[in-house]
């Protein structure tokens, strides 16, 4: 989680994806530890942080599924890269 002025950016991924590279066609998506690594949390803890954030970047089956279940992400807004879901939330 990073704060800049009024904006709060949360980057989150399923733990097993940290450091992985997803490839599909011309898409190369690297799950950089520099960007995604932080304290390990439960999915419910991350959902609470999502509600406080203005920008959320998430990747992984568990976290994206829970964000959809909680109504934070519409299923049609999910992009799959090598079968792994990725979604973003931007609150204006």
Residue pairs with C-beta under 8 A, 6 or more apart in sequence:
1 8
1 9
1 10
1 11
1 38
1 49
1 53
2 8
2 9
2 11
3 9
6 54
7 54
7 55
8 52
8 53
8 54
8 55
9 53
9 54
9 55
9 56
9 57
10 46
10 49
10 50
10 53
10 55
10 56
10 57
11 35
11 36
11 38
11 56
11 57
11 58
12 36
12 38
12 46
12 49
12 50
12 56
12 57
12 58
12 59
12 60
12 63
13 31
13 36
13 58
13 59
13 60
13 63
14 59
14 60
14 61
14 62
14 63
15 40
16 60
17 31
17 59
17 60
17 84
18 31
18 33
18 36
18 37
19 31
19 32
19 33
20 30
20 31
21 28
21 29
21 30
21 31
22 28
22 29
22 30
22 31
22 59
22 81
22 82
22 84
23 29
23 81
23 82
24 80
24 81
24 82
27 81
29 59
29 81
29 86
31 59
35 57
36 59
41 49
43 62
43 63
43 66
44 66
46 63
46 66
47 66
47 67
47 70
47 72
50 56
50 58
50 67
50 72
50 89
51 72
53 89
53 91
54 90
54 91
55 88
55 89
55 90
55 91
56 67
56 72
56 88
56 89
57 88
58 64
58 67
58 73
58 86
58 87
58 88
58 89
59 84
59 85
59 86
59 87
60 84
60 85
61 84
61 85
64 73
64 78
64 85
64 86
64 87
65 85
67 73
67 87
67 89
68 74
68 75
68 78
72 89
73 87
73 89
77 87
77 88
78 85
78 86
78 87
79 85
79 86
79 87
80 86
